[in-house]
């Protein structure tokens, strides 16, 4: 029995046309991601410089093999910018967290994924992402110097997103006051290597996968959401992955970014709710929808926390890594048994 979900639209090529966001869900990337051309503001149209100050932008990639989970991000909230690489040893349970808070101008994020770069190059910490959908790849490199508490870390990776066979979820979703968020997400094969204090660890395409998360949005003064992303391998279907979010988007029945990937093909999923104990995040999380298509249990193994309480910025971030088990149904009734897919959740709050 099939279930009707929101429509997949033909991509118009650019995020904003004639000052208005092209709201909808797509499976082809925008050639031009141009949120600064949107007309926002109730009484007075925001000038470009003010729009840029309100625009939150980031690129996040997870790189996963049997032994390691690497989470790396470039994040620019304009009042706060940072670059992060988090290395989780899945066998020992140890976690190494590298982070630099930098001036916003030190983080560069692109307006297209077809041939452009995201970069941060500061003393002791270099991260570069070459998004090149023309060639079907994202190339990632990082070089982090050792500190008194952490070893030196270097990495070089390729995430494969061949548009001839890949179906990312690409969305432009309404927030409020003519404002919207854009996101491009995908689960993909990867290959590359990681160097820790001179020891090389290989990520081969047979046993590794990547989770892509690229985002721009005119969020409210207070940003908050719950998010889950994970991947794994099915013996009969290849790489599978999921993306589930409960956020500030209006009318989530019509507009959300929830989906499942099976061997490159994207399947839409309905709105979900996250149920967990905020006083003990190590207890299992329950993630479900109202139509019986999503029934997952997330079991945290380690939790990253970020707390900032400054004059104009307050954040409370909880990002557990762990495994997902349960069931997912596609809209045409196909069942996917989720058995210890590895990924992460977020309980996110930012006021800025």
Secondary structure, DSSP 8 states (H G I E B T S, - for coil): -------B----SBSEETTEE--EEESS--SB--GGGS---SSS---HHHHHHH-EEEEEEEEE-SSEEEEEEEEE-SS-EEEEEEEEETTT--EEEEEEEE-GGGEE--S-SSSEEEEEEETTEEEEEEEETTTTEEEEEEEE---SSS--EEEEEEEE--TTT---EEEEEE-STT-EEEEEEEEEEEEEEEEETTEEEEE-TTT-EEEEEEEEE---SEEEEEEEEEEEEETTTEEEEEEEEE-S-S-TTTS---EEEETTEEEE----EEE--TT-TTS-EEEE-SSSSEEEEEEEEEEEEEEEE-SS-EEEEEEEEEEEEEEEE-TTS-EEEEEEEEEEEEEEEEE-
